[in-house]
Amino acid sequence: YNFHIPQNPWAPGMVAAMDRVGIGSVVCAPHVGIGPDPPLGNALAADASARFPDRFKCYITVSPRHPEKEMIDELERWHNTPGFVGIKIHPGTHNYPANGPNYRPMWKFADENRLPVLIHTWEGSSTCGPLMFSAIGKEHPGATVVLGHSGGTSGGMDEALTAANEQENLVLDLTSSWLPHGKLEELCASVGADRILFGTDLP
């Protein structure tokens, strides 16, 4: 509701936007998947990847608010489907902490299958504050933990750097509408450019 996307036919609209700015391919997850309906989001993602296989790779989305069996079913259903390459969760939207017990099946699955997990992170959040992820990364060394927005604010980025320096399987994501002057250079100097992921938040 808070991302107004006029006249956007989902996948073709994204391809048109990507073409305008020179982006060849993306890894994405529909908003409905990180909100109220992960199965619908996963089905939409699969359709986009099937229609534009060279442009779209996809995250499997799951919710801690749904039964554990549904979460496992979604992970197992899409894990070996062409186009799916990782998992996306949004603890802030679901108002549930990333280190809570309902997410444990997802973290176990990502660890065992050596998958990346993209997580919305933000400074001061009780559900996805950057500092909580060094412990999560340590417990699940097979997963690559991608800190979406790198904590969001300047202070959040400092926290994300602290966590990433404590745990090597944490990666910093640049998705943001703004970036404080000099922060990109600071991130690269601290953890190395090979642990920085370019992101756009393209709806």
MDAnalysis code that builds the backbone (N, CA, C; Angstrom):
import MDAnalysis as mda
import numpy as np

u = mda.Universe.empty(609, n_residues=203, atom_resindex=np.repeat(np.arange(203), 3), trajectory=True)
u.add_TopologyAttr("name", ["N", "CA", "C"] * 203)
u.add_TopologyAttr("resid", np.arange(1, 204))
u.add_TopologyAttr("resname", ["TYR", "ASN", "PHE", "HIS", "ILE", "PRO", "GLN", "ASN", "PRO", "TRP", "ALA", "PRO", "GLY", "MET", "VAL", "ALA", "ALA", "MET", "ASP", "ARG", "VAL", "GLY", "ILE", "GLY", "SER", "VAL", "VAL", "CYS", "ALA", "PRO", "HIS", "VAL", "GLY", "ILE", "GLY", "PRO", "ASP", "PRO", "PRO", "LEU", "GLY", "ASN", "ALA", "LEU", "ALA", "ALA", "ASP", "ALA", "SER", "ALA", "ARG", "PHE", "PRO", "ASP", "ARG", "PHE", "LYS", "CYS", "TYR", "ILE", "THR", "VAL", "SER", "PRO", "ARG", "HIS", "PRO", "GLU", "LYS", "GLU", "MET", "ILE", "ASP", "GLU", "LEU", "GLU", "ARG", "TRP", "HIS", "ASN", "THR", "PRO", "GLY", "PHE", "VAL", "GLY", "ILE", "LYS", "ILE", "HIS", "PRO", "GLY", "THR", "HIS", "ASN", "TYR", "PRO", "ALA", "ASN", "GLY", "PRO", "ASN", "TYR", "ARG", "PRO", "MET", "TRP", "LYS", "PHE", "ALA", "ASP", "GLU", "ASN", "ARG", "LEU", "PRO", "VAL", "LEU", "ILE", "HIS", "THR", "TRP", "GLU", "GLY", "SER", "SER", "THR", "CYS", "GLY", "PRO", "LEU", "MET", "PHE", "SER", "ALA", "ILE", "GLY", "LYS", "GLU", "HIS", "PRO", "GLY", "ALA", "THR", "VAL", "VAL", "LEU", "GLY", "HIS", "SER", "GLY", "GLY", "THR", "SER", "GLY", "GLY", "MET", "ASP", "GLU", "ALA", "LEU", "THR", "ALA", "ALA", "ASN", "GLU", "GLN", "GLU", "ASN", "LEU", "VAL", "LEU", "ASP", "LEU", "THR", "SER", "SER", "TRP", "LEU", "PRO", "HIS", "GLY", "LYS", "LEU", "GLU", "GLU", "LEU", "CYS", "ALA", "SER", "VAL", "GLY", "ALA", "ASP", "ARG", "ILE", "LEU", "PHE", "GLY", "THR", "ASP", "LEU", "PRO"])
u.atoms.positions = np.array([
    [0.812, -1.213, 0.000],
    [0.000, 0.000, 0.000],
    [0.843, 1.260, 0.000],
    [2.051, 1.181, 0.517],
    [2.867, 2.397, 0.608],
    [3.922, 2.464, -0.489],
    [3.812, 1.597, -1.490],
    [4.662, 1.686, -2.677],
    [3.754, 1.872, -3.883],
    [3.493, 3.131, -4.244],
    [2.600, 3.406, -5.360],
    [3.328, 3.120, -6.667],
    [2.828, 2.167, -7.441],
    [3.464, 1.763, -8.692],
    [2.413, 1.870, -9.800],
    [2.230, 3.050, -10.396],
    [1.162, 3.228, -11.380],
    [1.442, 2.481, -12.675],
    [0.392, 1.895, -13.227],
    [0.445, 1.230, -14.531],
    [1.623, 0.256, -14.632],
    [1.804, -0.532, -13.590],
    [2.939, -1.460, -13.585],
    [2.443, -2.886, -13.742],
    [2.726, -3.516, -14.893],
    [2.303, -4.910, -15.080],
    [3.319, -5.903, -14.533],
    [3.790, -5.660, -13.310],
    [4.727, -6.521, -12.592],
    [5.983, -6.779, -13.397],
    [6.200, -7.990, -13.894],
    [7.488, -8.317, -14.504],
    [7.825, -7.449, -15.722],
    [6.918, -7.263, -16.685],
    [7.277, -6.395, -17.819],
    [7.591, -4.962, -17.397],
    [6.897, -4.468, -16.373],
    [7.182, -3.124, -15.883],
    [8.569, -3.027, -15.281],
    [8.981, -4.066, -14.557],
    [10.328, -4.073, -13.996],
    [11.384, -4.152, -15.093],
    [11.132, -4.980, -16.109],
    [12.092, -5.096, -17.215],
    [12.266, -3.745, -17.896],
    [11.160, -3.024, -18.112],
    [11.245, -1.704, -18.749],
    [12.070, -0.747, -17.894],
    [11.855, -0.767, -16.571],
    [12.622, 0.105, -15.678],
    [14.101, -0.293, -15.668],
    [14.371, -1.584, -15.658],
    [15.750, -2.066, -15.686],
    [16.453, -1.645, -16.974],
    [15.742, -1.750, -18.092],
    [16.329, -1.354, -19.376],
    [16.692, 0.130, -19.384],
    [15.849, 0.957, -18.761],
    [16.089, 2.406, -18.763],
    [17.376, 2.769, -18.038],
    [17.733, 1.980, -17.008],
    [18.905, 2.344, -16.204],
    [20.071, 1.380, -16.368],
    [19.975, 0.442, -17.303],
    [21.100, -0.416, -17.624],
    [21.359, -1.565, -16.671],
    [20.312, -2.081, -16.040],
    [20.455, -3.246, -15.167],
    [20.092, -4.497, -15.958],
    [21.029, -5.434, -16.045],
    [20.809, -6.630, -16.844],
    [19.900, -7.642, -16.191],
    [20.143, -7.926, -14.924],
    [19.346, -8.929, -14.235],
    [19.279, -8.604, -12.745],
    [18.274, -9.147, -12.091],
    [18.066, -8.892, -10.666],
    [17.691, -10.183, -9.950],
    [17.878, -10.178, -8.640],
    [17.287, -11.188, -7.767],
    [16.213, -10.455, -6.976],
    [14.977, -10.970, -7.006],
    [13.867, -10.176, -6.474],
    [12.857, -11.042, -5.728],
    [11.942, -10.351, -5.042],
    [10.840, -10.996, -4.333],
    [9.650, -10.047, -4.365],
    [8.486, -10.491, -4.844],
    [7.309, -9.620, -4.866],
    [6.917, -9.146, -3.470],
    [6.419, -7.913, -3.398],
    [6.015, -7.362, -2.104],
    [4.971, -8.221, -1.397],
    [4.039, -8.800, -2.155],
    [3.003, -9.609, -1.505],
    [3.618, -10.807, -0.797],
    [4.775, -11.278, -1.283],
    [5.426, -12.418, -0.658],
    [6.065, -12.088, 0.669],
    [6.605, -10.861, 0.792],
    [7.222, -10.478, 2.066],
    [6.201, -9.843, 2.999],
    [4.954, -9.778, 2.535],
    [3.857, -9.276, 3.349],
    [2.908, -10.395, 3.719],
    [1.659, -10.326, 3.231],
    [0.639, -11.231, 3.739],
    [0.585, -12.613, 3.108],
    [1.195, -12.825, 1.921],
    [0.927, -14.061, 1.190],
    [2.177, -14.607, 0.503],
    [3.087, -15.245, 1.260],
    [4.286, -15.807, 0.638],
    [4.011, -16.784, -0.506],
    [3.042, -17.708, -0.402],
    [2.822, -18.607, -1.542],
    [2.474, -17.866, -2.833],
    [1.647, -16.831, -2.740],
    [1.324, -16.051, -3.932],
    [2.572, -15.337, -4.447],
    [3.351, -14.753, -3.559],
    [4.572, -14.076, -3.973],
    [5.540, -15.019, -4.664],
    [5.679, -16.229, -4.129],
    [6.577, -17.201, -4.743],
    [6.082, -17.629, -6.118],
    [4.769, -17.780, -6.265],
    [4.211, -18.148, -7.565],
    [4.428, -17.020, -8.583],
    [4.253, -15.772, -8.161],
    [4.499, -14.638, -9.051],
    [5.975, -14.570, -9.444],
    [6.848, -14.820, -8.489],
    [8.285, -14.805, -8.781],
    [8.638, -15.891, -9.786],
    [8.079, -17.094, -9.598],
    [8.341, -18.192, -10.524],
    [7.861, -17.844, -11.929],
    [6.700, -17.204, -12.025],
    [6.172, -16.806, -13.334],
    [7.086, -15.781, -14.006],
    [7.557, -14.805, -13.227],
    [8.444, -13.783, -13.793],
    [9.737, -14.410, -14.298],
    [10.302, -15.331, -13.525],
    [11.549, -15.971, -13.923],
    [11.361, -16.855, -15.146],
    [10.202, -17.508, -15.243],
    [9.929, -18.354, -16.404],
    [9.751, -17.512, -17.666],
    [9.120, -16.333, -17.528],
    [8.880, -15.470, -18.686],
    [10.128, -14.711, -19.103],
    [10.977, -14.369, -18.133],
    [12.193, -13.598, -18.412],
    [13.384, -14.271, -17.709],
    [13.772, -15.474, -18.149],
    [14.777, -16.243, -17.403],
    [16.147, -15.579, -17.338],
    [16.458, -14.725, -18.291],
    [17.756, -14.048, -18.268],
    [17.744, -12.774, -17.431],
    [16.560, -12.348, -17.002],
    [16.442, -11.080, -16.285],
    [16.146, -11.255, -14.807],
    [15.418, -12.327, -14.440],
    [14.965, -12.492, -13.061],
    [15.456, -13.786, -12.433],
    [16.134, -13.671, -11.286],
    [16.313, -14.754, -10.342],
    [15.497, -14.361, -9.117],
    [15.142, -15.327, -8.281],
    [14.147, -15.038, -7.248],
    [14.551, -15.558, -5.876],
    [14.035, -14.857, -4.875],
    [14.114, -15.311, -3.490],
    [12.818, -16.038, -3.137],
    [12.932, -17.124, -2.389],
    [11.758, -17.749, -1.778],
    [11.390, -16.906, -0.567],
    [10.129, -16.534, -0.435],
    [9.700, -15.779, 0.735],
    [8.884, -16.676, 1.662],
    [9.107, -16.505, 2.964],
    [8.372, -17.269, 3.969],
    [7.977, -16.334, 5.104],
    [6.967, -16.754, 5.862],
    [6.489, -15.948, 6.984],
    [6.541, -16.743, 8.280],
    [7.050, -16.122, 9.353],
    [7.033, -16.795, 10.657],
    [5.640, -16.838, 11.259],
    [4.695, -16.143, 10.647],
    [3.318, -16.104, 11.147],
    [2.482, -17.251, 10.584],
    [3.051, -18.017, 9.644],
    [2.346, -19.154, 9.062],
    [2.835, -20.433, 9.721],
    [2.074, -21.513, 9.643],
    [2.498, -22.767, 10.285],
    [3.848, -23.241, 9.759],
    [4.619, -23.916, 10.630],
    [5.945, -24.390, 10.244],
    [5.883, -25.271, 9.002],
    [4.853, -26.118, 8.903],
    [4.746, -27.013, 7.751],
    [4.645, -26.207, 6.463],
    [3.876, -25.107, 6.480],
    [3.760, -24.288, 5.275],
    [5.106, -23.677, 4.909],
    [5.871, -23.218, 5.910],
    [7.181, -22.651, 5.637],
    [8.090, -23.696, 4.982],
    [8.146, -24.900, 5.554],
    [8.985, -25.959, 4.997],
    [8.496, -26.348, 3.611],
    [7.178, -26.452, 3.431],
    [6.628, -26.796, 2.115],
    [7.044, -25.778, 1.060],
    [6.982, -24.498, 1.401],
    [7.377, -23.462, 0.439],
    [8.865, -23.558, 0.107],
    [9.686, -23.752, 1.125],
    [11.127, -23.867, 0.901],
    [11.453, -25.066, 0.020],
    [10.863, -26.208, 0.339],
    [11.144, -27.415, -0.437],
    [10.552, -27.345, -1.837],
    [9.397, -26.712, -1.970],
    [8.750, -26.620, -3.286],
    [9.589, -25.830, -4.270],
    [10.130, -24.696, -3.803],
    [10.781, -23.786, -4.735],
    [12.298, -23.918, -4.783],
    [12.887, -24.582, -3.803],
    [14.350, -24.628, -3.712],
    [15.005, -25.151, -4.995],
    [14.455, -26.197, -5.579],
    [15.041, -26.779, -6.784],
    [14.348, -26.327, -8.064],
    [13.516, -25.312, -7.973],
    [12.858, -24.767, -9.150],
    [13.796, -23.792, -9.845],
    [13.972, -23.929, -11.170],
    [14.862, -22.989, -11.875],
    [14.477, -21.539, -11.595],
    [15.475, -20.730, -11.341],
    [15.252, -19.308, -11.096],
    [15.357, -18.905, -9.642],
    [15.115, -19.837, -8.710],
    [15.186, -19.502, -7.291],
    [16.600, -19.736, -6.767],
    [17.149, -18.729, -6.108],
    [18.555, -18.807, -5.695],
    [18.778, -18.499, -4.215],
    [17.735, -18.155, -3.464],
    [17.916, -17.808, -2.062],
    [16.592, -17.599, -1.372],
    [16.649, -17.016, -0.182],
    [15.477, -16.793, 0.669],
    [15.432, -15.325, 1.057],
    [14.214, -14.772, 1.174],
    [14.035, -13.391, 1.630],
    [13.034, -13.379, 2.786],
    [13.400, -12.698, 3.881],
    [12.465, -12.508, 4.989],
    [12.412, -11.026, 5.354],
    [11.318, -10.634, 5.962],
    [11.139, -9.239, 6.369],
    [10.587, -9.215, 7.791],
    [11.464, -9.367, 8.796],
    [10.993, -9.416, 10.179],
    [10.197, -8.181, 10.595],
    [10.526, -7.010, 10.022],
    [9.791, -5.797, 10.381],
    [8.345, -5.857, 9.933],
    [8.103, -6.309, 8.709],
    [6.739, -6.424, 8.199],
    [5.947, -7.450, 8.992],
    [6.593, -8.554, 9.330],
    [5.894, -9.604, 10.058],
    [5.887, -9.374, 11.568],
    [6.591, -8.318, 12.017],
    [6.638, -7.987, 13.441],
    [7.023, -9.207, 14.270],
    [8.113, -9.851, 13.825],
    [8.593, -11.046, 14.502],
    [10.110, -11.056, 14.415],
    [10.820, -11.281, 15.513],
    [12.285, -11.166, 15.489],
    [12.956, -12.231, 14.621],
    [13.999, -11.812, 13.901],
    [14.721, -12.727, 13.011],
    [15.356, -13.885, 13.753],
    [15.627, -13.712, 15.050],
    [16.215, -14.786, 15.844],
    [15.173, -15.537, 16.672],
    [13.886, -15.322, 16.372],
    [12.820, -16.008, 17.099],
    [12.660, -17.449, 16.645],
    [12.025, -18.293, 17.474],
    [11.913, -19.724, 17.166],
    [11.155, -20.046, 15.880],
    [10.203, -19.203, 15.479],
    [9.438, -19.513, 14.269],
    [10.265, -19.398, 12.999],
    [11.401, -18.683, 13.073],
    [12.283, -18.605, 11.907],
    [13.319, -19.735, 11.882],
    [13.425, -20.506, 12.952],
    [14.484, -21.509, 13.044],
    [14.449, -22.523, 11.894],
    [13.276, -23.022, 11.460],
    [13.280, -23.963, 10.332],
    [13.876, -23.351, 9.060],
    [13.615, -22.069, 8.837],
    [14.165, -21.404, 7.665],
    [15.676, -21.299, 7.761],
    [16.195, -20.878, 8.941],
    [17.639, -20.759, 9.101],
    [18.315, -22.118, 8.949],
    [17.713, -23.164, 9.485],
    [18.263, -24.514, 9.355],
    [18.308, -24.925, 7.884],
    [17.243, -24.651, 7.153],
    [17.175, -25.001, 5.725],
    [18.246, -24.246, 4.939],
    [18.391, -22.955, 5.216],
    [19.401, -22.150, 4.517],
    [20.802, -22.647, 4.831],
    [21.047, -22.985, 6.081],
    [22.358, -23.475, 6.501],
    [22.687, -24.789, 5.792],
    [21.755, -25.729, 5.825],
    [21.998, -27.053, 5.247],
    [22.159, -26.996, 3.728],
    [21.467, -26.060, 3.073],
    [21.505, -25.969, 1.612],
    [22.431, -24.868, 1.107],
    [23.162, -24.234, 2.035],
    [24.150, -23.201, 1.702],
    [23.526, -22.088, 0.845],
    [22.432, -21.538, 1.329],
    [21.687, -20.516, 0.602],
    [21.918, -19.132, 1.193],
    [21.849, -18.096, 0.360],
    [21.823, -16.737, 0.898],
    [20.436, -16.409, 1.442],
    [20.412, -15.622, 2.507],
    [19.153, -15.139, 3.088],
    [19.241, -13.616, 3.149],
    [18.370, -12.944, 2.408],
    [18.295, -11.481, 2.436],
    [17.284, -11.070, 3.489],
    [17.712, -10.212, 4.417],
    [16.854, -9.763, 5.515],
    [16.799, -8.253, 5.547],
    [15.602, -7.717, 5.654],
    [15.463, -6.284, 5.939],
    [16.063, -6.025, 7.317],
    [16.995, -5.070, 7.404],
    [17.567, -4.690, 8.704],
    [17.430, -3.181, 8.892],
    [17.329, -2.782, 10.156],
    [17.190, -1.344, 10.444],
    [17.661, -1.051, 11.862],
    [18.352, 0.063, 12.003],
    [18.823, 0.482, 13.326],
    [17.659, 0.650, 14.285],
    [17.827, 0.146, 15.495],
    [16.829, 0.333, 16.538],
    [15.664, -0.636, 16.485],
    [15.635, -1.524, 15.491],
    [14.523, -2.459, 15.365],
    [14.697, -3.630, 16.323],
    [13.619, -3.985, 17.014],
    [13.668, -5.147, 17.908],
    [13.530, -6.450, 17.129],
    [13.125, -6.366, 15.863],
    [12.948, -7.574, 15.056],
    [14.110, -7.828, 14.105],
    [14.859, -6.777, 13.739],
    [15.908, -6.954, 12.733],
    [17.031, -5.929, 12.874],
    [17.392, -5.587, 14.112],
    [18.544, -4.727, 14.333],
    [19.811, -5.427, 13.864],
    [20.719, -4.728, 13.200],
    [21.888, -5.371, 12.601],
    [22.740, -6.194, 13.559],
    [22.851, -5.779, 14.804],
    [23.757, -6.464, 15.721],
    [23.330, -7.896, 16.048],
    [22.036, -8.220, 15.876],
    [21.589, -9.574, 16.206],
    [22.097, -10.618, 15.211],
    [22.630, -10.165, 14.061],
    [22.932, -11.126, 13.007],
    [24.321, -11.746, 13.100],
    [25.196, -11.200, 13.924],
    [26.480, -11.888, 14.092],
    [26.257, -13.229, 14.773],
    [25.362, -13.285, 15.749],
    [25.057, -14.556, 16.421],
    [24.327, -15.507, 15.481],
    [23.399, -14.975, 14.684],
    [22.685, -15.818, 13.718],
    [23.667, -16.387, 12.702],
    [24.561, -15.552, 12.186],
    [25.543, -16.021, 11.224],
    [26.470, -17.067, 11.800],
    [26.859, -16.885, 13.050],
    [27.748, -17.857, 13.712],
    [27.050, -19.201, 13.886],
    [25.766, -19.168, 14.215],
    [25.015, -20.406, 14.429],
    [24.731, -21.136, 13.122],
    [24.697, -20.384, 12.009],
    [24.349, -20.974, 10.714],
    [25.427, -20.637, 9.687],
    [26.614, -21.227, 9.812],
    [27.736, -20.835, 8.964],
    [27.561, -21.187, 7.500],
    [26.659, -22.118, 7.166],
    [26.434, -22.471, 5.772],
    [25.606, -21.459, 5.021],
    [24.903, -20.605, 5.734],
    [24.067, -19.575, 5.102],
    [24.889, -18.302, 4.895],
    [24.641, -17.629, 3.786],
    [25.175, -16.285, 3.583],
    [24.091, -15.313, 4.012],
    [24.362, -14.516, 5.031],
    [23.364, -13.629, 5.618],
    [23.555, -12.232, 5.036],
    [22.583, -11.795, 4.230],
    [22.674, -10.504, 3.544],
    [21.873, -9.475, 4.339],
    [22.566, -8.476, 4.896],
    [21.904, -7.459, 5.712],
    [21.334, -6.376, 4.797],
    [20.043, -6.514, 4.483],
    [19.370, -5.552, 3.617],
    [19.441, -4.148, 4.180],
    [19.776, -3.182, 3.353],
    [19.929, -1.770, 3.723],
    [21.144, -1.518, 4.625],
    [21.861, -2.578, 4.978],
    [22.989, -2.446, 5.919],
    [22.594, -1.664, 7.165],
    [21.401, -1.919, 7.651],
    [20.931, -1.247, 8.855],
    [20.216, 0.060, 8.613],
    [20.171, 0.521, 7.361],
    [19.330, 1.649, 6.972],
    [19.874, 3.033, 7.236],
    [20.183, 3.358, 8.465],
    [20.640, 4.694, 8.830],
    [22.163, 4.696, 8.960],
    [22.738, 5.867, 9.153],
    [24.185, 5.942, 9.345],
    [24.608, 5.109, 10.555],
    [23.873, 5.238, 11.662],
    [24.168, 4.435, 12.846],
    [23.931, 2.958, 12.602],
    [22.892, 2.647, 11.831],
    [22.615, 1.253, 11.492],
    [23.727, 0.643, 10.665],
    [24.294, 1.454, 9.765],
    [25.407, 0.960, 8.954],
    [26.633, 0.689, 9.826],
    [26.833, 1.511, 10.848],
    [27.924, 1.247, 11.795],
    [27.691, -0.088, 12.507],
    [26.439, -0.353, 12.905],
    [26.117, -1.618, 13.564],
    [26.299, -2.792, 12.598],
    [25.878, -2.604, 11.338],
    [26.042, -3.665, 10.344],
    [27.519, -3.984, 10.133],
    [28.356, -2.944, 10.117],
    [29.803, -3.160, 9.993],
    [30.346, -3.942, 11.178],
    [29.895, -3.598, 12.375],
    [30.335, -4.321, 13.564],
    [29.985, -5.791, 13.449],
    [28.737, -6.090, 13.063],
    [28.302, -7.483, 12.930],
    [29.083, -8.200, 11.842],
    [29.270, -7.541, 10.697],
    [29.974, -8.174, 9.574],
    [31.438, -8.436, 9.902],
    [32.049, -7.569, 10.694],
    [33.437, -7.791, 11.086],
    [33.575, -8.920, 12.110],
    [32.471, -9.225, 12.788],
    [32.486, -10.330, 13.747],
    [32.218, -11.676, 13.081],
    [31.538, -11.653, 11.941],
    [31.113, -12.907, 11.318],
    [31.269, -12.809, 9.801],
    [32.094, -13.678, 9.221],
    [32.477, -13.549, 7.818],
    [31.383, -13.929, 6.831],
    [30.334, -14.646, 7.256],
    [29.277, -14.996, 6.308],
    [28.173, -13.943, 6.261],
    [28.444, -12.751, 6.809],
    [27.531, -11.623, 6.676],
    [27.979, -10.737, 5.521],
    [27.006, -10.335, 4.690],
    [27.242, -9.489, 3.525],
    [26.405, -8.221, 3.687],
    [26.944, -7.088, 3.264],
    [26.250, -5.808, 3.400],
    [25.583, -5.422, 2.078],
    [24.314, -5.055, 2.161],
    [23.518, -4.688, 0.991],
    [23.309, -3.179, 0.969],
    [23.413, -2.565, -0.222],
    [23.357, -1.105, -0.347],
    [21.968, -0.555, -0.635],
    [20.948, -1.395, -0.653],
    [19.607, -0.928, -0.981],
    [19.186, 0.238, -0.088],
    [18.930, 1.378, -0.711],
    [18.541, 2.562, 0.051],
    [18.155, 3.666, -0.909],
    [17.404, 4.611, -0.420],
    [17.112, 5.805, -1.212],
    [18.172, 6.873, -1.038],
    [19.063, 6.662, -0.058],
    [20.127, 7.634, 0.189],
    [21.291, 6.917, 0.864],
    [22.469, 7.513, 0.789],
    [23.647, 6.952, 1.433],
    [24.486, 8.115, 1.934],
    [24.804, 8.155, 3.229],
    [25.601, 9.273, 3.747],
    [26.938, 9.393, 3.011],
    [27.392, 10.606, 2.809],
    [28.643, 10.867, 2.095],
    [29.800, 10.102, 2.734],
    [30.530, 9.347, 1.913],
    [31.683, 8.607, 2.389],
    [31.378, 7.239, 2.974],
    [30.087, 6.904, 3.111],
    [29.744, 5.642, 3.779],
    [30.112, 4.429, 2.926],
    [29.922, 4.513, 1.617],
    [30.282, 3.396, 0.753],
    [31.776, 3.092, 0.861],
    [32.577, 4.144, 0.852],
    [34.016, 3.952, 0.987],
    [34.363, 3.312, 2.331],
    [33.654, 3.733, 3.373],
    [33.894, 3.172, 4.707],
    [33.519, 1.692, 4.751],
    [32.378, 1.338, 4.156],
    [31.956, -0.060, 4.136],
    [32.975, -0.921, 3.406],
    [33.407, -0.450, 2.235],
    [34.368, -1.218, 1.434],
    [35.709, -1.367, 2.155],
    [36.158, -0.288, 2.783],
    [37.442, -0.335, 3.475],
    [37.400, -1.281, 4.663],
    [36.223, -1.412, 5.283],
    [36.118, -2.212, 6.491],
    [35.975, -3.707, 6.203],
    [35.072, -4.088, 5.283],
    [34.830, -5.520, 5.049],
    [35.281, -5.977, 3.664],
    [35.638, -5.050, 2.776],
    [36.053, -5.407, 1.430],
    [34.901, -5.356, 0.446],
    [35.186, -4.926, -0.773],
    [34.149, -4.761, -1.789],
    [33.477, -6.077, -2.156],
    [34.161, -7.210, -1.944],
    [33.567, -8.498, -2.298],
    [32.468, -8.921, -1.327],
    [32.287, -8.170, -0.246],
    [31.190, -8.456, 0.692],
    [30.166, -7.326, 0.703],
    [30.121, -6.556, -0.400],
    [29.143, -5.491, -0.574],
    [28.254, -5.868, -1.749],
    [26.939, -5.859, -1.544],
    [25.980, -6.225, -2.571],
    [25.203, -5.000, -3.026],
    [25.179, -4.752, -4.344],
    [24.406, -3.637, -4.883],
    [22.928, -3.997, -4.893],
    [22.107, -3.115, -4.358],
    [20.657, -3.326, -4.371],
    [19.956, -2.025, -4.704],
    [18.701, -2.121, -5.170],
    [17.997, -0.930, -5.645],
    [16.664, -0.672, -4.942],
    [16.062, -1.690, -4.314],
    [14.690, -1.597, -3.783],
    [13.676, -1.330, -4.884],
    [14.008, -1.700, -6.129],
    [13.055, -1.563, -7.230],
    [11.803, -2.381, -6.920],
    [10.629, -1.753, -6.822],
    [9.413, -2.535, -6.537],
    [9.079, -3.501, -7.665],
])
